[in-house]
Amino acid sequence: MDARKKIQEEKLHNILNPKNSNRDFKITIRFQKHFSKNYEKAVGLATQNKYFLEEGAGDFHKIYVSFYPENVEELYEIFELVKEHETTKIYLNNKLIPYIQDLWLFLMWFYRIK
């Protein structure tokens, strides 16, 4: 299924079922092709994720990978590989939120404490 279509369906589901969608939050990282050693490693990790989606081709190839709090270690691993690139976007429940990297990801890192 096309990534955009899947995301639109999830957004519609969240609107129609707000009680269910607001219980859990999901962080999605979208990154594009870039020339670094970390890109191939990030793609390898992303394809192992069960919430992996991709769209486009060539220079416009975008990879979406989503994480719930129980997958915080995988989120941290991929984020560290792609955080420096300007085309990397982070979404909370499929929405671009202000300060997501400074606030929401910071809150997610608390799940790493055991």
Phi and psi in degrees as GROMACS dihedral restraints (atoms count N, CA, C in turn):
[ dihedral_restraints ]
;  ai    aj    ak    al  type     phi  dphi    fc
    3     4     5     6     1   -64.0    20    10
    4     5     6     7     1   138.7    20    10
    6     7     8     9     1   -60.3    20    10
    7     8     9    10     1   -45.2    20    10
    9    10    11    12     1   -61.7    20    10
   10    11    12    13     1   -41.3    20    10
   12    13    14    15     1   -64.7    20    10
   13    14    15    16     1   -42.5    20    10
   15    16    17    18     1   -62.6    20    10
   16    17    18    19     1   -43.3    20    10
   18    19    20    21     1   -64.7    20    10
   19    20    21    22     1   -41.2    20    10
   21    22    23    24     1   -63.7    20    10
   22    23    24    25     1   -38.8    20    10
   24    25    26    27     1   -64.5    20    10
   25    26    27    28     1   -40.2    20    10
   27    28    29    30     1   -65.6    20    10
   28    29    30    31     1   -40.7    20    10
   30    31    32    33     1   -61.4    20    10
   31    32    33    34     1   -44.4    20    10
   33    34    35    36     1   -62.2    20    10
   34    35    36    37     1   -42.8    20    10
   36    37    38    39     1   -60.7    20    10
   37    38    39    40     1   -41.3    20    10
   39    40    41    42     1   -64.2    20    10
   40    41    42    43     1   -36.8    20    10
   42    43    44    45     1   -70.1    20    10
   43    44    45    46     1   -42.0    20    10
   45    46    47    48     1   -76.3    20    10
   46    47    48    49     1   -25.0    20    10
   48    49    50    51     1  -128.2    20    10
   49    50    51    52     1    66.6    20    10
   51    52    53    54     1   -64.0    20    10
   52    53    54    55     1   -32.6    20    10
   54    55    56    57     1   -64.7    20    10
   55    56    57    58     1   -42.6    20    10
   57    58    59    60     1   -71.6    20    10
   58    59    60    61     1   -41.4    20    10
   60    61    62    63     1   -74.0    20    10
   61    62    63    64     1   -25.0    20    10
   63    64    65    66     1   -87.4    20    10
   64    65    66    67     1    -7.1    20    10
   66    67    68    69     1   -70.9    20    10
   67    68    69    70     1   -47.2    20    10
   69    70    71    72     1  -111.0    20    10
   70    71    72    73     1   148.5    20    10
   72    73    74    75     1  -118.5    20    10
   73    74    75    76     1   151.4    20    10
   75    76    77    78     1  -128.3    20    10
   76    77    78    79     1   130.7    20    10
   78    79    80    81     1  -101.5    20    10
   79    80    81    82     1   129.1    20    10
   81    82    83    84     1  -119.0    20    10
   82    83    84    85     1   132.5    20    10
   84    85    86    87     1  -107.8    20    10
   85    86    87    88     1   129.0    20    10
   87    88    89    90     1  -114.7    20    10
   88    89    90    91     1   126.4    20    10
   90    91    92    93     1  -137.0    20    10
   91    92    93    94     1   156.6    20    10
   93    94    95    96     1  -115.0    20    10
   94    95    96    97     1   170.9    20    10
   96    97    98    99     1   -62.1    20    10
   97    98    99   100     1   134.4    20    10
   99   100   101   102     1  -147.3    20    10
  100   101   102   103     1   161.0    20    10
  102   103   104   105     1   -95.1    20    10
  103   104   105   106     1    87.5    20    10
  105   106   107   108     1  -154.2    20    10
  106   107   108   109     1   163.6    20    10
  108   109   110   111     1   -65.9    20    10
  109   110   111   112     1   -30.8    20    10
  111   112   113   114     1   -68.0    20    10
  112   113   114   115     1   -26.4    20    10
  114   115   116   117     1   -61.9    20    10
  115   116   117   118     1   -49.6    20    10
  117   118   119   120     1   -63.0    20    10
  118   119   120   121     1   -38.5    20    10
  120   121   122   123     1   -65.9    20    10
  121   122   123   124     1   -41.1    20    10
  123   124   125   126     1   -64.4    20    10
  124   125   126   127     1   -41.7    20    10
  126   127   128   129     1   -63.5    20    10
  127   128   129   130     1   -41.9    20    10
  129   130   131   132     1   -59.7    20    10
  130   131   132   133     1   -43.5    20    10
  132   133   134   135     1   -68.9    20    10
  133   134   135   136     1   -39.5    20    10
  135   136   137   138     1   -64.3    20    10
  136   137   138   139     1   -40.2    20    10
  138   139   140   141     1   -67.5    20    10
  139   140   141   142     1   -19.1    20    10
  141   142   143   144     1   -81.4    20    10
  142   143   144   145     1   -14.9    20    10
  144   145   146   147     1   -78.1    20    10
  145   146   147   148     1   140.1    20    10
  147   148   149   150     1   -75.7    20    10
  148   149   150   151     1   -11.6    20    10
  150   151   152   153     1  -106.3    20    10
  151   152   153   154     1    37.4    20    10
  153   154   155   156     1   -86.9    20    10
  154   155   156   157     1   129.6    20    10
  156   157   158   159     1  -135.9    20    10
  157   158   159   160     1   153.9    20    10
  159   160   161   162     1  -144.7    20    10
  160   161   162   163     1   156.6    20    10
  162   163   164   165     1  -150.0    20    10
  163   164   165   166     1   160.5    20    10
  165   166   167   168     1    76.4    20    10
  166   167   168   169     1  -179.9    20    10
  168   169   170   171     1  -146.0    20    10
  169   170   171   172     1   160.0    20    10
  171   172   173   174     1    63.4    20    10
  172   173   174   175     1  -133.5    20    10
  174   175   176   177     1   -69.6    20    10
  175   176   177   178     1   -15.4    20    10
  177   178   179   180     1  -100.7    20    10
  178   179   180   181     1    13.1    20    10
  180   181   182   183     1   -70.4    20    10
  181   182   183   184     1   123.2    20    10
  183   184   185   186     1  -119.5    20    10
  184   185   186   187     1   139.9    20    10
  186   187   188   189     1  -117.1    20    10
  187   188   189   190     1   129.7    20    10
  189   190   191   192     1  -114.2    20    10
  190   191   192   193     1   130.3    20    10
  192   193   194   195     1  -138.7    20    10
  193   194   195   196     1   129.8    20    10
  195   196   197   198     1  -113.5    20    10
  196   197   198   199     1   152.6    20    10
  198   199   200   201     1  -141.8    20    10
  199   200   201   202     1   141.8    20    10
  201   202   203   204     1  -102.8    20    10
  202   203   204   205     1   167.3    20    10
  204   205   206   207     1   -52.7    20    10
  205   206   207   208     1   -33.2    20    10
  207   208   209   210     1   -69.9    20    10
  208   209   210   211     1   -13.0    20    10
  210   211   212   213     1  -105.9    20    10
  211   212   213   214     1    29.0    20    10
  213   214   215   216     1   -63.3    20    10
  214   215   216   217     1   -32.7    20    10
  216   217   218   219     1   -65.7    20    10
  217   218   219   220     1   -41.6    20    10
  219   220   221   222     1   -66.5    20    10
  220   221   222   223     1   -39.6    20    10
  222   223   224   225     1   -59.0    20    10
  223   224   225   226     1   -47.7    20    10
  225   226   227   228     1   -61.6    20    10
  226   227   228   229     1   -42.8    20    10
  228   229   230   231     1   -61.0    20    10
  229   230   231   232     1   -48.5    20    10
  231   232   233   234     1   -69.8    20    10
  232   233   234   235     1   -41.5    20    10
  234   235   236   237     1   -58.2    20    10
  235   236   237   238     1   -43.1    20    10
  237   238   239   240     1   -62.5    20    10
  238   239   240   241     1   -27.5    20    10
  240   241   242   243     1   -80.7    20    10
  241   242   243   244     1   -29.8    20    10
  243   244   245   246     1  -117.8    20    10
  244   245   246   247     1     1.3    20    10
  246   247   248   249     1   -65.6    20    10
  247   248   249   250     1   -24.5    20    10
  249   250   251   252     1   -81.8    20    10
  250   251   252   253     1   -11.4    20    10
  252   253   254   255     1   -90.2    20    10
  253   254   255   256     1   135.0    20    10
  255   256   257   258     1   -67.4    20    10
  256   257   258   259     1   -20.1    20    10
  258   259   260   261     1   -85.4    20    10
  259   260   261   262     1    -4.5    20    10
  261   262   263   264     1   -74.6    20    10
  262   263   264   265     1   129.0    20    10
  264   265   266   267     1  -123.0    20    10
  265   266   267   268     1   148.2    20    10
  267   268   269   270     1  -124.8    20    10
  268   269   270   271     1   133.4    20    10
  270   271   272   273     1  -121.7    20    10
  271   272   273   274     1   145.5    20    10
  273   274   275   276     1  -110.2    20    10
  274   275   276   277     1   116.9    20    10
  276   277   278   279     1    48.1    20    10
  277   278   279   280     1    46.6    20    10
  279   280   281   282     1    66.5    20    10
  280   281   282   283     1    22.4    20    10
  282   283   284   285     1  -126.1    20    10
  283   284   285   286     1   139.7    20    10
  285   286   287   288     1   -77.0    20    10
  286   287   288   289     1   120.8    20    10
  288   289   290   291     1  -115.7    20    10
  289   290   291   292     1   136.9    20    10
  291   292   293   294     1   -59.8    20    10
  292   293   294   295     1   142.4    20    10
  294   295   296   297     1    62.5    20    10
  295   296   297   298     1    24.8    20    10
  297   298   299   300     1   -62.3    20    10
  298   299   300   301     1   -39.2    20    10
  300   301   302   303     1   -71.3    20    10
  301   302   303   304     1   -36.5    20    10
  303   304   305   306     1   -82.3    20    10
  304   305   306   307     1   -28.7    20    10
  306   307   308   309     1  -108.1    20    10
  307   308   309   310     1   -61.3    20    10
  309   310   311   312     1   -67.4    20    10
  310   311   312   313     1   -41.4    20    10
  312   313   314   315     1   -67.2    20    10
  313   314   315   316     1   -36.8    20    10
  315   316   317   318     1   -58.7    20    10
  316   317   318   319     1   -43.0    20    10
  318   319   320   321     1   -65.4    20    10
  319   320   321   322     1   -36.4    20    10
  321   322   323   324     1   -63.4    20    10
  322   323   324   325     1   -33.5    20    10
  324   325   326   327     1   -65.2    20    10
  325   326   327   328     1   -19.9    20    10
  327   328   329   330     1   -65.3    20    10
  328   329   330   331     1   -25.8    20    10
  330   331   332   333     1   -69.1    20    10
  331   332   333   334     1   -15.0    20    10
  333   334   335   336     1   -78.3    20    10
  334   335   336   337     1   -18.0    20    10
  336   337   338   339     1   -75.9    20    10
  337   338   339   340     1   128.3    20    10
